[in-house]
Amino acid sequence: MAISYKKLWKLLIDKDLKKKDLQKLAGISSASITKLGKNENVNTEILAKICTALNCDISDIMEITNETK
């Protein structure tokens, strides 16, 4: 199983935001954005900051897939 952040990138497109905008809004590092882009694990504090910044739920930005890394 693997984590996918495709929902996050789609949400950014829907809100007309770029990754840099998300970084500023959520107050997270560029390293965290890079990890998200590679579907790597990030801690729940980062995910919570993203959800707060985008006014959404955790299920709106990530999902668990059956694919292996």
mmCIF file as Biopython writes it, N, C-alpha, C and O atoms, coordinates in Angstrom:
data_model
#
loop_
_atom_site.group_PDB
_atom_site.id
_atom_site.type_symbol
_atom_site.label_atom_id
_atom_site.label_alt_id
_atom_site.label_comp_id
_atom_site.label_asym_id
_atom_site.label_entity_id
_atom_site.label_seq_id
_atom_site.pdbx_PDB_ins_code
_atom_site.Cartn_x
_atom_site.Cartn_y
_atom_site.Cartn_z
_atom_site.occupancy
_atom_site.B_iso_or_equiv
_atom_site.auth_seq_id
_atom_site.auth_asym_id
_atom_site.pdbx_PDB_model_num
ATOM 1   N N  . MET A ? 1  ? 0.840   -1.187 0.000  1.0 0.0 1  A 1 
ATOM 2   C CA . MET A ? 1  ? 0.000   0.000  0.000  1.0 0.0 1  A 1 
ATOM 3   C C  . MET A ? 1  ? 0.881   1.244  0.000  1.0 0.0 1  A 1 
ATOM 4   O O  . MET A ? 1  ? 2.004   1.234  0.504  1.0 0.0 1  A 1 
ATOM 5   N N  . ALA A ? 2  ? 0.347   2.305  -0.572 1.0 0.0 2  A 1 
ATOM 6   C CA . ALA A ? 2  ? 1.093   3.551  -0.657 1.0 0.0 2  A 1 
ATOM 7   C C  . ALA A ? 2  ? 0.150   4.731  -0.446 1.0 0.0 2  A 1 
ATOM 8   O O  . ALA A ? 2  ? -1.067  4.611  -0.589 1.0 0.0 2  A 1 
ATOM 9   N N  . ILE A ? 3  ? 0.733   5.852  -0.107 1.0 0.0 3  A 1 
ATOM 10  C CA . ILE A ? 3  ? -0.032  7.079  0.074  1.0 0.0 3  A 1 
ATOM 11  C C  . ILE A ? 3  ? 0.044   7.898  -1.215 1.0 0.0 3  A 1 
ATOM 12  O O  . ILE A ? 3  ? 1.105   8.013  -1.828 1.0 0.0 3  A 1 
ATOM 13  N N  . SER A ? 4  ? -1.079  8.455  -1.610 1.0 0.0 4  A 1 
ATOM 14  C CA . SER A ? 4  ? -1.115  9.300  -2.801 1.0 0.0 4  A 1 
ATOM 15  C C  . SER A ? 4  ? -1.673  10.673 -2.414 1.0 0.0 4  A 1 
ATOM 16  O O  . SER A ? 4  ? -2.674  10.778 -1.706 1.0 0.0 4  A 1 
ATOM 17  N N  . TYR A ? 5  ? -1.004  11.709 -2.894 1.0 0.0 5  A 1 
ATOM 18  C CA . TYR A ? 5  ? -1.465  13.076 -2.653 1.0 0.0 5  A 1 
ATOM 19  C C  . TYR A ? 5  ? -2.057  13.699 -3.913 1.0 0.0 5  A 1 
ATOM 20  O O  . TYR A ? 5  ? -2.115  14.922 -4.034 1.0 0.0 5  A 1 
ATOM 21  N N  . LYS A ? 6  ? -2.496  12.861 -4.848 1.0 0.0 6  A 1 
ATOM 22  C CA . LYS A ? 6  ? -3.097  13.374 -6.089 1.0 0.0 6  A 1 
ATOM 23  C C  . LYS A ? 6  ? -4.282  14.293 -5.795 1.0 0.0 6  A 1 
ATOM 24  O O  . LYS A ? 6  ? -4.500  15.285 -6.491 1.0 0.0 6  A 1 
ATOM 25  N N  . LYS A ? 7  ? -5.039  13.949 -4.759 1.0 0.0 7  A 1 
ATOM 26  C CA . LYS A ? 7  ? -6.198  14.771 -4.403 1.0 0.0 7  A 1 
ATOM 27  C C  . LYS A ? 7  ? -5.765  16.182 -4.008 1.0 0.0 7  A 1 
ATOM 28  O O  . LYS A ? 7  ? -6.459  17.157 -4.299 1.0 0.0 7  A 1 
ATOM 29  N N  . LEU A ? 8  ? -4.615  16.283 -3.344 1.0 0.0 8  A 1 
ATOM 30  C CA . LEU A ? 8  ? -4.099  17.599 -2.950 1.0 0.0 8  A 1 
ATOM 31  C C  . LEU A ? 8  ? -3.777  18.432 -4.178 1.0 0.0 8  A 1 
ATOM 32  O O  . LEU A ? 8  ? -4.149  19.603 -4.250 1.0 0.0 8  A 1 
ATOM 33  N N  . TRP A ? 9  ? -3.088  17.838 -5.146 1.0 0.0 9  A 1 
ATOM 34  C CA . TRP A ? 9  ? -2.701  18.590 -6.347 1.0 0.0 9  A 1 
ATOM 35  C C  . TRP A ? 9  ? -3.941  18.998 -7.157 1.0 0.0 9  A 1 
ATOM 36  O O  . TRP A ? 9  ? -3.980  20.086 -7.730 1.0 0.0 9  A 1 
ATOM 37  N N  . LYS A ? 10 ? -4.941  18.128 -7.201 1.0 0.0 10 A 1 
ATOM 38  C CA . LYS A ? 10 ? -6.183  18.475 -7.899 1.0 0.0 10 A 1 
ATOM 39  C C  . LYS A ? 10 ? -6.882  19.635 -7.185 1.0 0.0 10 A 1 
ATOM 40  O O  . LYS A ? 10 ? -7.407  20.545 -7.827 1.0 0.0 10 A 1 
ATOM 41  N N  . LEU A ? 11 ? -6.881  19.591 -5.858 1.0 0.0 11 A 1 
ATOM 42  C CA . LEU A ? 11 ? -7.505  20.654 -5.071 1.0 0.0 11 A 1 
ATOM 43  C C  . LEU A ? 11 ? -6.795  21.989 -5.310 1.0 0.0 11 A 1 
ATOM 44  O O  . LEU A ? 11 ? -7.446  23.029 -5.410 1.0 0.0 11 A 1 
ATOM 45  N N  . LEU A ? 12 ? -5.478  21.962 -5.399 1.0 0.0 12 A 1 
ATOM 46  C CA . LEU A ? 12 ? -4.730  23.187 -5.680 1.0 0.0 12 A 1 
ATOM 47  C C  . LEU A ? 12 ? -5.106  23.748 -7.051 1.0 0.0 12 A 1 
ATOM 48  O O  . LEU A ? 12 ? -5.262  24.958 -7.212 1.0 0.0 12 A 1 
ATOM 49  N N  . ILE A ? 13 ? -5.250  22.865 -8.033 1.0 0.0 13 A 1 
ATOM 50  C CA . ILE A ? 13 ? -5.659  23.302 -9.368 1.0 0.0 13 A 1 
ATOM 51  C C  . ILE A ? 13 ? -7.052  23.925 -9.309 1.0 0.0 13 A 1 
ATOM 52  O O  . ILE A ? 13 ? -7.292  24.982 -9.891 1.0 0.0 13 A 1 
ATOM 53  N N  . ASP A ? 14 ? -7.968  23.259 -8.601 1.0 0.0 14 A 1 
ATOM 54  C CA . ASP A ? 14 ? -9.336  23.769 -8.484 1.0 0.0 14 A 1 
ATOM 55  C C  . ASP A ? 14 ? -9.372  25.147 -7.822 1.0 0.0 14 A 1 
ATOM 56  O O  . ASP A ? 14 ? -10.206 25.987 -8.162 1.0 0.0 14 A 1 
ATOM 57  N N  . LYS A ? 15 ? -8.455  25.371 -6.869 1.0 0.0 15 A 1 
ATOM 58  C CA . LYS A ? 15 ? -8.412  26.649 -6.151 1.0 0.0 15 A 1 
ATOM 59  C C  . LYS A ? 15 ? -7.462  27.651 -6.823 1.0 0.0 15 A 1 
ATOM 60  O O  . LYS A ? 15 ? -7.242  28.750 -6.313 1.0 0.0 15 A 1 
ATOM 61  N N  . ASP A ? 16 ? -6.904  27.254 -7.975 1.0 0.0 16 A 1 
ATOM 62  C CA . ASP A ? 16 ? -5.982  28.104 -8.728 1.0 0.0 16 A 1 
ATOM 63  C C  . ASP A ? 16 ? -4.778  28.522 -7.881 1.0 0.0 16 A 1 
ATOM 64  O O  . ASP A ? 16 ? -4.379  29.687 -7.869 1.0 0.0 16 A 1 
ATOM 65  N N  . LEU A ? 17 ? -4.209  27.538 -7.171 1.0 0.0 17 A 1 
ATOM 66  C CA . LEU A ? 17 ? -3.036  27.776 -6.330 1.0 0.0 17 A 1 
ATOM 67  C C  . LEU A ? 17 ? -1.850  26.970 -6.843 1.0 0.0 17 A 1 
ATOM 68  O O  . LEU A ? 17 ? -2.014  25.909 -7.445 1.0 0.0 17 A 1 
ATOM 69  N N  . LYS A ? 18 ? -0.673  27.485 -6.597 1.0 0.0 18 A 1 
ATOM 70  C CA . LYS A ? 18 ? 0.555   26.775 -6.936 1.0 0.0 18 A 1 
ATOM 71  C C  . LYS A ? 18 ? 1.152   26.177 -5.664 1.0 0.0 18 A 1 
ATOM 72  O O  . LYS A ? 18 ? 0.750   26.531 -4.556 1.0 0.0 18 A 1 
ATOM 73  N N  . LYS A ? 19 ? 2.108   25.276 -5.829 1.0 0.0 19 A 1 
ATOM 74  C CA . LYS A ? 19 ? 2.757   24.659 -4.665 1.0 0.0 19 A 1 
ATOM 75  C C  . LYS A ? 19 ? 3.382   25.723 -3.768 1.0 0.0 19 A 1 
ATOM 76  O O  . LYS A ? 19 ? 3.347   25.608 -2.543 1.0 0.0 19 A 1 
ATOM 77  N N  . LYS A ? 20 ? 3.949   26.752 -4.377 1.0 0.0 20 A 1 
ATOM 78  C CA . LYS A ? 20 ? 4.565   27.843 -3.611 1.0 0.0 20 A 1 
ATOM 79  C C  . LYS A ? 20 ? 3.512   28.564 -2.774 1.0 0.0 20 A 1 
ATOM 80  O O  . LYS A ? 20 ? 3.783   28.963 -1.641 1.0 0.0 20 A 1 
ATOM 81  N N  . ASP A ? 21 ? 2.308   28.732 -3.331 1.0 0.0 21 A 1 
ATOM 82  C CA . ASP A ? 21 ? 1.207   29.365 -2.593 1.0 0.0 21 A 1 
ATOM 83  C C  . ASP A ? 21 ? 0.834   28.518 -1.381 1.0 0.0 21 A 1 
ATOM 84  O O  . ASP A ? 21 ? 0.622   29.038 -0.286 1.0 0.0 21 A 1 
ATOM 85  N N  . LEU A ? 22 ? 0.758   27.213 -1.593 1.0 0.0 22 A 1 
ATOM 86  C CA . LEU A ? 22 ? 0.422   26.299 -0.501 1.0 0.0 22 A 1 
ATOM 87  C C  . LEU A ? 22 ? 1.478   26.383 0.594  1.0 0.0 22 A 1 
ATOM 88  O O  . LEU A ? 22 ? 1.152   26.404 1.781  1.0 0.0 22 A 1 
ATOM 89  N N  . GLN A ? 23 ? 2.722   26.429 0.196  1.0 0.0 23 A 1 
ATOM 90  C CA . GLN A ? 23 ? 3.818   26.499 1.155  1.0 0.0 23 A 1 
ATOM 91  C C  . GLN A ? 23 ? 3.662   27.726 2.060  1.0 0.0 23 A 1 
ATOM 92  O O  . GLN A ? 23 ? 3.837   27.634 3.275  1.0 0.0 23 A 1 
ATOM 93  N N  . LYS A ? 24 ? 3.335   28.866 1.461  1.0 0.0 24 A 1 
ATOM 94  C CA . LYS A ? 24 ? 3.165   30.103 2.229  1.0 0.0 24 A 1 
ATOM 95  C C  . LYS A ? 24 ? 1.903   30.055 3.091  1.0 0.0 24 A 1 
ATOM 96  O O  . LYS A ? 24 ? 1.939   30.396 4.273  1.0 0.0 24 A 1 
ATOM 97  N N  . LEU A ? 25 ? 0.794   29.632 2.496  1.0 0.0 25 A 1 
ATOM 98  C CA . LEU A ? 25 ? -0.481  29.586 3.223  1.0 0.0 25 A 1 
ATOM 99  C C  . LEU A ? 25 ? -0.411  28.677 4.445  1.0 0.0 25 A 1 
ATOM 100 O O  . LEU A ? 25 ? -0.899  29.026 5.520  1.0 0.0 25 A 1 
ATOM 101 N N  . ALA A ? 26 ? 0.200   27.512 4.271  1.0 0.0 26 A 1 
ATOM 102 C CA . ALA A ? 26 ? 0.227   26.517 5.342  1.0 0.0 26 A 1 
ATOM 103 C C  . ALA A ? 26 ? 1.425   26.701 6.275  1.0 0.0 26 A 1 
ATOM 104 O O  . ALA A ? 26 ? 1.468   26.118 7.359  1.0 0.0 26 A 1 
ATOM 105 N N  . GLY A ? 27 ? 2.391   27.508 5.854  1.0 0.0 27 A 1 
ATOM 106 C CA . GLY A ? 27 ? 3.570   27.713 6.685  1.0 0.0 27 A 1 
ATOM 107 C C  . GLY A ? 27 ? 4.422   26.455 6.787  1.0 0.0 27 A 1 
ATOM 108 O O  . GLY A ? 27 ? 4.904   26.108 7.865  1.0 0.0 27 A 1 
ATOM 109 N N  . ILE A ? 28 ? 4.605   25.774 5.655  1.0 0.0 28 A 1 
ATOM 110 C CA . ILE A ? 28 ? 5.403   24.549 5.648  1.0 0.0 28 A 1 
ATOM 111 C C  . ILE A ? 28 ? 6.640   24.747 4.774  1.0 0.0 28 A 1 
ATOM 112 O O  . ILE A ? 28 ? 6.702   25.673 3.965  1.0 0.0 28 A 1 
ATOM 113 N N  . SER A ? 29 ? 7.603   23.881 4.944  1.0 0.0 29 A 1 
ATOM 114 C CA . SER A ? 29 ? 8.875   24.022 4.235  1.0 0.0 29 A 1 
ATOM 115 C C  . SER A ? 29 ? 8.795   23.505 2.801  1.0 0.0 29 A 1 
ATOM 116 O O  . SER A ? 29 ? 7.895   22.745 2.443  1.0 0.0 29 A 1 
ATOM 117 N N  . SER A ? 30 ? 9.758   23.937 1.997  1.0 0.0 30 A 1 
ATOM 118 C CA . SER A ? 30 ? 9.834   23.441 0.619  1.0 0.0 30 A 1 
ATOM 119 C C  . SER A ? 30 ? 10.169  21.950 0.618  1.0 0.0 30 A 1 
ATOM 120 O O  . SER A ? 30 ? 9.791   21.229 -0.306 1.0 0.0 30 A 1 
ATOM 121 N N  . ALA A ? 31 ? 10.877  21.487 1.649  1.0 0.0 31 A 1 
ATOM 122 C CA . ALA A ? 31 ? 11.192  20.062 1.766  1.0 0.0 31 A 1 
ATOM 123 C C  . ALA A ? 31 ? 9.905   19.237 1.928  1.0 0.0 31 A 1 
ATOM 124 O O  . ALA A ? 31 ? 9.786   18.140 1.381  1.0 0.0 31 A 1 
ATOM 125 N N  . SER A ? 32 ? 8.959   19.775 2.676  1.0 0.0 32 A 1 
ATOM 126 C CA . SER A ? 32 ? 7.667   19.079 2.856  1.0 0.0 32 A 1 
ATOM 127 C C  . SER A ? 32 ? 6.912   19.013 1.533  1.0 0.0 32 A 1 
ATOM 128 O O  . SER A ? 32 ? 6.315   17.986 1.208  1.0 0.0 32 A 1 
ATOM 129 N N  . ILE A ? 33 ? 6.934   20.098 0.773  1.0 0.0 33 A 1 
ATOM 130 C CA . ILE A ? 33 ? 6.278   20.122 -0.539 1.0 0.0 33 A 1 
ATOM 131 C C  . ILE A ? 33 ? 6.915   19.068 -1.449 1.0 0.0 33 A 1 
ATOM 132 O O  . ILE A ? 33 ? 6.217   18.359 -2.174 1.0 0.0 33 A 1 
ATOM 133 N N  . THR A ? 34 ? 8.239   18.976 -1.401 1.0 0.0 34 A 1 
ATOM 134 C CA . THR A ? 34 ? 8.959   17.989 -2.209 1.0 0.0 34 A 1 
ATOM 135 C C  . THR A ? 34 ? 8.552   16.575 -1.823 1.0 0.0 34 A 1 
ATOM 136 O O  . THR A ? 34 ? 8.318   15.733 -2.690 1.0 0.0 34 A 1 
ATOM 137 N N  . LYS A ? 35 ? 8.466   16.310 -0.517 1.0 0.0 35 A 1 
ATOM 138 C CA . LYS A ? 35 ? 8.046   14.985 -0.048 1.0 0.0 35 A 1 
ATOM 139 C C  . LYS A ? 35 ? 6.638   14.658 -0.538 1.0 0.0 35 A 1 
ATOM 140 O O  . LYS A ? 35 ? 6.374   13.544 -0.989 1.0 0.0 35 A 1 
ATOM 141 N N  . LEU A ? 36 ? 5.745   15.629 -0.446 1.0 0.0 36 A 1 
ATOM 142 C CA . LEU A ? 36 ? 4.371   15.434 -0.919 1.0 0.0 36 A 1 
ATOM 143 C C  . LEU A ? 36 ? 4.363   15.126 -2.410 1.0 0.0 36 A 1 
ATOM 144 O O  . LEU A ? 36 ? 3.608   14.271 -2.873 1.0 0.0 36 A 1 
ATOM 145 N N  . GLY A ? 37 ? 5.204   15.825 -3.153 1.0 0.0 37 A 1 
ATOM 146 C CA . GLY A ? 37 ? 5.281   15.623 -4.592 1.0 0.0 37 A 1 
ATOM 147 C C  . GLY A ? 37 ? 5.763   14.232 -4.970 1.0 0.0 37 A 1 
ATOM 148 O O  . GLY A ? 37 ? 5.436   13.720 -6.041 1.0 0.0 37 A 1 
ATOM 149 N N  . LYS A ? 38 ? 6.544   13.625 -4.081 1.0 0.0 38 A 1 
ATOM 150 C CA . LYS A ? 38 ? 7.071   12.277 -4.319 1.0 0.0 38 A 1 
ATOM 151 C C  . LYS A ? 38 ? 6.222   11.205 -3.636 1.0 0.0 38 A 1 
ATOM 152 O O  . LYS A ? 38 ? 6.598   10.033 -3.607 1.0 0.0 38 A 1 
ATOM 153 N N  . ASN A ? 39 ? 5.071   11.614 -3.086 1.0 0.0 39 A 1 
ATOM 154 C CA . ASN A ? 39 ? 4.185   10.709 -2.335 1.0 0.0 39 A 1 
ATOM 155 C C  . ASN A ? 39 ? 4.910   10.020 -1.191 1.0 0.0 39 A 1 
ATOM 156 O O  . ASN A ? 39 ? 4.665   8.848  -0.902 1.0 0.0 39 A 1 
ATOM 157 N N  . GLU A ? 40 ? 5.806   10.759 -0.541 1.0 0.0 40 A 1 
ATOM 158 C CA . GLU A ? 40 ? 6.518   10.229 0.622  1.0 0.0 40 A 1 
ATOM 159 C C  . GLU A ? 40 ? 5.754   10.591 1.887  1.0 0.0 40 A 1 
ATOM 160 O O  . GLU A ? 40 ? 4.865   11.442 1.871  1.0 0.0 40 A 1 
ATOM 161 N N  . ASN A ? 41 ? 6.113   9.931  2.985  1.0 0.0 41 A 1 
ATOM 162 C CA . ASN A ? 41 ? 5.449   10.195 4.258  1.0 0.0 41 A 1 
ATOM 163 C C  . ASN A ? 41 ? 5.818   11.576 4.791  1.0 0.0 41 A 1 
ATOM 164 O O  . ASN A ? 41 ? 6.983   11.973 4.771  1.0 0.0 41 A 1 
ATOM 165 N N  . VAL A ? 42 ? 4.813   12.293 5.265  1.0 0.0 42 A 1 
ATOM 166 C CA . VAL A ? 42 ? 5.027   13.541 6.001  1.0 0.0 42 A 1 
ATOM 167 C C  . VAL A ? 42 ? 4.258   13.418 7.304  1.0 0.0 42 A 1 
ATOM 168 O O  . VAL A ? 42 ? 3.295   12.655 7.387  1.0 0.0 42 A 1 
ATOM 169 N N  . ASN A ? 43 ? 4.672   14.161 8.319  1.0 0.0 43 A 1 
ATOM 170 C CA . ASN A ? 43 ? 3.998   13.975 9.605  1.0 0.0 43 A 1 
ATOM 171 C C  . ASN A ? 43 ? 2.610   14.621 9.621  1.0 0.0 43 A 1 
ATOM 172 O O  . ASN A ? 43 ? 2.284   15.465 8.787  1.0 0.0 43 A 1 
ATOM 173 N N  . THR A ? 44 ? 1.826   14.203 10.574 1.0 0.0 44 A 1 
ATOM 174 C CA . THR A ? 44 ? 0.425   14.648 10.635 1.0 0.0 44 A 1 
ATOM 175 C C  . THR A ? 44 ? 0.305   16.143 10.900 1.0 0.0 44 A 1 
ATOM 176 O O  . THR A ? 44 ? -0.689  16.758 10.514 1.0 0.0 44 A 1 
ATOM 177 N N  . GLU A ? 45 ? 1.300   16.736 11.551 1.0 0.0 45 A 1 
ATOM 178 C CA . GLU A ? 45 ? 1.266   18.173 11.799 1.0 0.0 45 A 1 
ATOM 179 C C  . GLU A ? 45 ? 1.273   18.937 10.469 1.0 0.0 45 A 1 
ATOM 180 O O  . GLU A ? 45 ? 0.551   19.922 10.311 1.0 0.0 45 A 1 
ATOM 181 N N  . ILE A ? 46 ? 2.083   18.482 9.527  1.0 0.0 46 A 1 
ATOM 182 C CA . ILE A ? 46 ? 2.138   19.108 8.195  1.0 0.0 46 A 1 
ATOM 183 C C  . ILE A ? 46 ? 0.781   18.969 7.506  1.0 0.0 46 A 1 
ATOM 184 O O  . ILE A ? 46 ? 0.256   19.934 6.951  1.0 0.0 46 A 1 
ATOM 185 N N  . LEU A ? 47 ? 0.224   17.765 7.546  1.0 0.0 47 A 1 
ATOM 186 C CA . LEU A ? 47 ? -1.078  17.519 6.912  1.0 0.0 47 A 1 
ATOM 187 C C  . LEU A ? 47 ? -2.166  18.384 7.546  1.0 0.0 47 A 1 
ATOM 188 O O  . LEU A ? 47 ? -3.041  18.899 6.849  1.0 0.0 47 A 1 
ATOM 189 N N  . ALA A ? 48 ? -2.108  18.543 8.868  1.0 0.0 48 A 1 
ATOM 190 C CA . ALA A ? 48 ? -3.098  19.368 9.565  1.0 0.0 48 A 1 
ATOM 191 C C  . ALA A ? 48 ? -2.970  20.828 9.142  1.0 0.0 48 A 1 
ATOM 192 O O  . ALA A ? 48 ? -3.980  21.511 8.969  1.0 0.0 48 A 1 
ATOM 193 N N  . LYS A ? 49 ? -1.742  21.315 8.974  1.0 0.0 49 A 1 
ATOM 194 C CA . LYS A ? 49 ? -1.529  22.695 8.536  1.0 0.0 49 A 1 
ATOM 195 C C  . LYS A ? 49 ? -2.102  22.912 7.138  1.0 0.0 49 A 1 
ATOM 196 O O  . LYS A ? 49 ? -2.706  23.947 6.855  1.0 0.0 49 A 1 
ATOM 197 N N  . ILE A ? 50 ? -1.902  21.920 6.267  1.0 0.0 50 A 1 
ATOM 198 C CA . ILE A ? 50 ? -2.432  22.012 4.901  1.0 0.0 50 A 1 
ATOM 199 C C  . ILE A ? 50 ? -3.965  22.053 4.932  1.0 0.0 50 A 1 
ATOM 200 O O  . ILE A ? 50 ? -4.589  22.875 4.260  1.0 0.0 50 A 1 
ATOM 201 N N  . CYS A ? 51 ? -4.552  21.160 5.716  1.0 0.0 51 A 1 
ATOM 202 C CA . CYS A ? 51 ? -6.020  21.113 5.813  1.0 0.0 51 A 1 
ATOM 203 C C  . CYS A ? 51 ? -6.578  22.433 6.350  1.0 0.0 51 A 1 
ATOM 204 O O  . CYS A ? 51 ? -7.597  22.924 5.864  1.0 0.0 51 A 1 
ATOM 205 N N  . THR A ? 52 ? -5.913  23.000 7.348  1.0 0.0 52 A 1 
ATOM 206 C CA . THR A ? 52 ? -6.354  24.280 7.911  1.0 0.0 52 A 1 
ATOM 207 C C  . THR A ? 52 ? -6.251  25.384 6.863  1.0 0.0 52 A 1 
ATOM 208 O O  . THR A ? 52 ? -7.171  26.187 6.704  1.0 0.0 52 A 1 
ATOM 209 N N  . ALA A ? 53 ? -5.128  25.420 6.151  1.0 0.0 53 A 1 
ATOM 210 C CA . ALA A ? 53 ? -4.911  26.463 5.140  1.0 0.0 53 A 1 
ATOM 211 C C  . ALA A ? 53 ? -5.918  26.368 3.992  1.0 0.0 53 A 1 
ATOM 212 O O  . ALA A ? 53 ? -6.376  27.385 3.471  1.0 0.0 53 A 1 
ATOM 213 N N  . LEU A ? 54 ? -6.255  25.143 3.607  1.0 0.0 54 A 1 
ATOM 214 C CA . LEU A ? 54 ? -7.171  24.951 2.478  1.0 0.0 54 A 1 
ATOM 215 C C  . LEU A ? 54 ? -8.621  24.760 2.915  1.0 0.0 54 A 1 
ATOM 216 O O  . LEU A ? 54 ? -9.510  24.604 2.079  1.0 0.0 54 A 1 
ATOM 217 N N  . ASN A ? 55 ? -8.855  24.772 4.228  1.0 0.0 55 A 1 
ATOM 218 C CA . ASN A ? 55 ? -10.202 24.591 4.784  1.0 0.0 55 A 1 
ATOM 219 C C  . ASN A ? 55 ? -10.834 23.301 4.261  1.0 0.0 55 A 1 
ATOM 220 O O  . ASN A ? 55 ? -11.932 23.306 3.703  1.0 0.0 55 A 1 
ATOM 221 N N  . CYS A ? 56 ? -10.114 22.203 4.455  1.0 0.0 56 A 1 
ATOM 222 C CA . CYS A ? 56 ? -10.602 20.921 3.965  1.0 0.0 56 A 1 
ATOM 223 C C  . CYS A ? 56 ? -10.295 19.818 4.982  1.0 0.0 56 A 1 
ATOM 224 O O  . CYS A ? 56 ? -9.682  20.064 6.021  1.0 0.0 56 A 1 
ATOM 225 N N  . ASP A ? 57 ? -10.727 18.623 4.667  1.0 0.0 57 A 1 
ATOM 226 C CA . ASP A ? 57 ? -10.519 17.460 5.530  1.0 0.0 57 A 1 
ATOM 227 C C  . ASP A ? 57 ? -9.334  16.649 4.997  1.0 0.0 57 A 1 
ATOM 228 O O  . ASP A ? 57 ? -8.967  16.768 3.828  1.0 0.0 57 A 1 
ATOM 229 N N  . ILE A ? 58 ? -8.753  15.840 5.849  1.0 0.0 58 A 1 
ATOM 230 C CA . ILE A ? 58 ? -7.595  15.030 5.463  1.0 0.0 58 A 1 
ATOM 231 C C  . ILE A ? 58 ? -7.911  14.142 4.257  1.0 0.0 58 A 1 
ATOM 232 O O  . ILE A ? 58 ? -7.045  13.919 3.411  1.0 0.0 58 A 1 
ATOM 233 N N  . SER A ? 59 ? -9.117  13.647 4.174  1.0 0.0 59 A 1 
ATOM 234 C CA . SER A ? 59 ? -9.490  12.776 3.053  1.0 0.0 59 A 1 
ATOM 235 C C  . SER A ? 59 ? -9.598  13.542 1.731  1.0 0.0 59 A 1 
ATOM 236 O O  . SER A ? 59 ? -9.659  12.939 0.659  1.0 0.0 59 A 1 
ATOM 237 N N  . ASP A ? 60 ? -9.622  14.881 1.819  1.0 0.0 60 A 1 
ATOM 238 C CA . ASP A ? 60 ? -9.663  15.709 0.607  1.0 0.0 60 A 1 
ATOM 239 C C  . ASP A ? 60 ? -8.290  15.882 -0.029 1.0 0.0 60 A 1 
ATOM 240 O O  . ASP A ? 60 ? -8.190  16.309 -1.179 1.0 0.0 60 A 1 
ATOM 241 N N  . ILE A ? 61 ? -7.219  15.550 0.720  1.0 0.0 61 A 1 
ATOM 242 C CA . ILE A ? 61 ? -5.876  15.790 0.194  1.0 0.0 61 A 1 
ATOM 243 C C  . ILE A ? 61 ? -5.043  14.533 0.016  1.0 0.0 61 A 1 
ATOM 244 O O  . ILE A ? 61 ? -4.013  14.574 -0.657 1.0 0.0 61 A 1 
ATOM 245 N N  . MET A ? 62 ? -5.459  13.417 0.602  1.0 0.0 62 A 1 
ATOM 246 C CA . MET A ? 62 ? -4.669  12.198 0.463  1.0 0.0 62 A 1 
ATOM 247 C C  . MET A ? 62 ? -5.544  10.957 0.450  1.0 0.0 62 A 1 
ATOM 248 O O  . MET A ? 62 ? -6.695  10.985 0.887  1.0 0.0 62 A 1 
ATOM 249 N N  . GLU A ? 63 ? -4.983  9.877  -0.054 1.0 0.0 63 A 1 
ATOM 250 C CA . GLU A ? 63 ? -5.678  8.598  -0.018 1.0 0.0 63 A 1 
ATOM 251 C C  . GLU A ? 63 ? -4.630  7.484  0.017  1.0 0.0 63 A 1 
ATOM 252 O O  . GLU A ? 63 ? -3.476  7.680  -0.365 1.0 0.0 63 A 1 
ATOM 253 N N  . ILE A ? 64 ? -5.054  6.333  0.477  1.0 0.0 64 A 1 
ATOM 254 C CA . ILE A ? 64 ? -4.192  5.170  0.498  1.0 0.0 64 A 1 
ATOM 255 C C  . ILE A ? 64 ? -4.552  4.303  -0.711 1.0 0.0 64 A 1 
ATOM 256 O O  . ILE A ? 64 ? -5.715  3.960  -0.924 1.0 0.0 64 A 1 
ATOM 257 N N  . THR A ? 65 ? -3.541  3.963  -1.486 1.0 0.0 65 A 1 
ATOM 258 C CA . THR A ? 65 ? -3.764  3.172  -2.685 1.0 0.0 65 A 1 
ATOM 259 C C  . THR A ? 65 ? -3.183  1.781  -2.507 1.0 0.0 65 A 1 
ATOM 260 O O  . THR A ? 65 ? -2.420  1.531  -1.574 1.0 0.0 65 A 1 
ATOM 261 N N  . ASN A ? 66 ? -3.541  0.889  -3.392 1.0 0.0 66 A 1 
ATOM 262 C CA . ASN A ? 66 ? -3.028  -0.486 -3.341 1.0 0.0 66 A 1 
ATOM 263 C C  . ASN A ? 66 ? -1.686  -0.635 -4.038 1.0 0.0 66 A 1 
ATOM 264 O O  . ASN A ? 66 ? -1.077  -1.704 -4.012 1.0 0.0 66 A 1 
ATOM 265 N N  . GLU A ? 67 ? -1.231  0.444  -4.659 1.0 0.0 67 A 1 
ATOM 266 C CA . GLU A ? 67 ? 0.047   0.395  -5.374 1.0 0.0 67 A 1 
ATOM 267 C C  . GLU A ? 67 ? 1.199   0.301  -4.382 1.0 0.0 67 A 1 
ATOM 268 O O  . GLU A ? 67 ? 1.111   0.788  -3.255 1.0 0.0 67 A 1 
ATOM 269 N N  . THR A ? 68 ? 2.260   -0.325 -4.816 1.0 0.0 68 A 1 
ATOM 270 C CA . THR A ? 68 ? 3.466   -0.338 -4.005 1.0 0.0 68 A 1 
ATOM 271 C C  . THR A ? 68 ? 4.411   0.716  -4.545 1.0 0.0 68 A 1 
ATOM 272 O O  . THR A ? 68 ? 4.353   1.074  -5.722 1.0 0.0 68 A 1 
ATOM 273 N N  . LYS A ? 69 ? 5.277   1.208  -3.684 1.0 0.0 69 A 1 
ATOM 274 C CA . LYS A ? 69 ? 6.189   2.278  -4.101 1.0 0.0 69 A 1 
ATOM 275 C C  . LYS A ? 69 ? 7.207   1.806  -5.091 1.0 0.0 69 A 1 
ATOM 276 O O  . LYS A ? 69 ? 8.044   2.590  -5.537 1.0 0.0 69 A 1 
#
